[in-house]
Structure formats: structure tokens, C-alpha cells
Amino acid sequence: MMIFRYFLGLALVVAPAVANAQTKGITYDCDTAPGHFSELALPVPSGPVTVSGKLKLLNIAKDPKWAPTARIHFTTSTAPGQSSDRQAGFQLMGVPANKVGLKSDNKNAVVQFLQWDEFRDNSEVKHPPFGLTADAPVYDFSLTFDGQAVLAKIGGQETRIAFATSDPVVRIICSTGDFLFTDLRISPAK
């Protein structure tokens, strides 16, 4: 009887914690040194799926070669550190204002912008930047994969990127800065 009470009590404590975690989503503080990157690959359930959350640039690291960047996209399953030949999502980049010719009284001013992140057949598809800003907003985003394409939404913009695969994963990559992902959820699309 004592063991039954222990497990019943444990179940009553754990169940609200699990429900609370599912309600809030997860937090991922992707913080990397200059010229380095961090990668997180997350499995997705079968069928149409949505990844959603919030993204904020917290800080950039200065590097002469690499721009501070955070990417989140659907891609095909690959080994860690290896690029896929296909991906669909977006990226957030932040650069010192003086590197893009903007004058500011704040010598540490950062300009950030968004860009659709698309690779097809091992080649990057170029998209124009949007959402150029000197402040540090929190961006709500969602990526919905339906088996044939990804509907990407962020910064008041949306696009549909052709992307078909039978083994998708969600990959988050950041480099040369500190990017905070919050309320991150992967769920069946509605």
C-alpha cells in the first residue's frame, strides 16, 4: 500500500509538470563564440507538422569572416554537422551598424534583418532581406510542413517554399552570437 501511495503521489506531481512543459514550449539559448556554430536537430511527428515559437537576438560576437546568424528550417535528416541538400525556413542576421554604413551615436549599435532560408539541390536560393531594424524585437514565427512545401511566417511576412521529403527534421543553427528561442513547439499541423 505504501508503494502504491508513493507512485500515485509521484504521478500527481509529475503530470502537472509535463502538462505545464507542453503548454509553455521549450527554451533554447543558442550562444556561440565568434566563428563557431551550434546545431540542434529535432525529430518531427509524421504527417503535416508545425514548428512555432519566438526568437530574439540577444548579443552578437564580432568576427571578421562570419556574420551572426540564427537559422531554423525543415531539412532532410543528416548526420550532425553535415549540411542537407534541401532546406526551407528563415534566418535572422545581426551585424554592427558601422559594417553596413549606418551611422549611430551608439558604437555598439546592431542592425538585424530576416531572410528566407532555402536550399535546393545543394545550392542556396537567394532571397532579399526584410524586416531591417536597429532595435531588438522578439519575433513570433511558425513553419508548417505539409509534405510538399513549407509555409514560413515571421516578421509580418510569409512565403511558401517547395520542399518534399519523407524524413524531415527541424534544425536550429546559430553562429557568432547569442540567440534566444522561447516557447518552441513542434506539433501536428491543424
N, C-alpha and C positions, 0 to 999 in steps of 0.2 A: 504494500500500500504506500509506503514511504517513497519508493522508486516511482510509482505512478504519479504521485503528487509533484515530485521533482520534475519529471518530464512535462506534466501538464503546466506547471509554473513556468518552465523554460519556454514552452510553446507560446504561452500568453505574453511573455516578454519579447520573444523573437518576432512573432507575427506582426506587431505594430512597427517594429524597426524595419522589417522588409517592406511592408506597405509604404512606410514613410520614404524609404530609399527609392521606390518605384515612382512615387509621386513627385519627388524633387529632382530626379535625374542625378547624374554624376558630375563631379568637378574634376577637371584635368588642367593643372597648372603646367604648361609646356614651356619650360625655361631652359634656354640653351646658351652656351658661350659663343663668342664670335667665331664664325666659320664652322660651327658644328650644327648638327641637327638631331632631333629626337623624333621617333616614329612610334605610333600606336596603331595596330591593326585590330579591328573589332569584327567579329563574325556577325552575320545578319540572319534573321529567320528566312525561310523560303517564302516565295510569293512577293507581292508588292510590299515595299518597306519604306519607312521614312526615318531619317535621322534629323533631329532638331536640337536646338539649344541656343546659347548666347555666346558671343565671342568678344573679347576686349583685348586690345594691345596695352600691356602694362609698361613695358620698357623695351628699348632697343639696345643692342650691343653694336659697337662700331667695328666694322671690318672693311678693309679696302676692296675686297673682292665680292662679298656676298651681302645682299640686301636682307634685312629682317623680314621674314615671311612666315605666315601660318597658312596651311592648306588643309582642307577637309574635302574628301571626294569618295565616290564609289570607284572601285577598281577591281581588277581580277585578282584572285588570290595568288600571291607570290611569296618567296622566301623573304624574311626580314632584310631590309636594306637594299633590296632589288626593286628596280622600277618595273612597272607594268607597261605593256604596250598600249593600254587603253585606260583612261580615267575621265571622270566627269564630276565637277564640283566648282569650288571657288577658292580664291586665295586672298588674304589680307596682307598688304605690304606696308611697312613703315620706313621712311628714310629721313635723315636730317634735312631740315628745310633748306639749309645752305647748299646741299648737294643737288637740289632741283631748282636753284636760282631764286628762292623766295627769301626775302629779307625779313628779319624779325628781331625785335629787341631781346628776345629770349634766345641765347646762343644754343640752347638745348631743344629748340622747337623741332617737333617731328610732324611731318606730313604723312598721312596714311591714305591708302586707296584700296579699292577692291577690284578684282578681275576674275572673270570666269576661267576655270582651270580645266582645260580639255586636252587630252592626248588621244590621237588615233594612229594606229599602225606605227608606233614608236616616234611619232612626230607631234610636237606641240602645235596646237591650233591657236593662233594669236587672236586675242580679244582686246578691245580698247578698255582702258581703266575707267572706273566710275566711282562715285562717292568720295571724291577728293576732299579731305578735311584736315584741319590743323588741330582739332580737339580730339578727344579720345572717347568716342561713343561706344556704347555696348550695342553690338549688332545682334538682333534676333535672326536666326537663319533656319532653313529647312532644305533638305534634299530628299526627293521622293523618287525611288527607282521602281519602275513598273515592268521590268523585264526587257524593255526595248529602248528606254530613254530615262534620263534623269531630269526632273523638274527642279531647278535650283532657285531659291529665293533668299535674298539678303539685301540690306541697304535700300529697300524700296524698289528693287529691281528683280526681275525674274527672267529666266531663259530655260529653254528645253534643249538638252544635249543628247544626241543619239548615242546610246550605249547599251549594248546587248551582251549578256554573259549569263552562264548558268551557275557560276561560283563567285558572286560578288562579296566583297568585304568593304567596310568603311575604314579608310585610312586617314589618320591625322598626322601631319608633319609640321614641325616648326623648326626654324633655324635663326640663329643670330639675334635672339631676343626672348622676351617673356610674354607669352600669350595665354590668356585665361579662358578656358572653355567651361561654361557652367550650364546646369540644367540639361546636360547632354543625355538624349534618349534615342534609342533605336526601337521602333515599334512597327507592327503591321500597318500598312497604309490604309486609310479609310476611303 
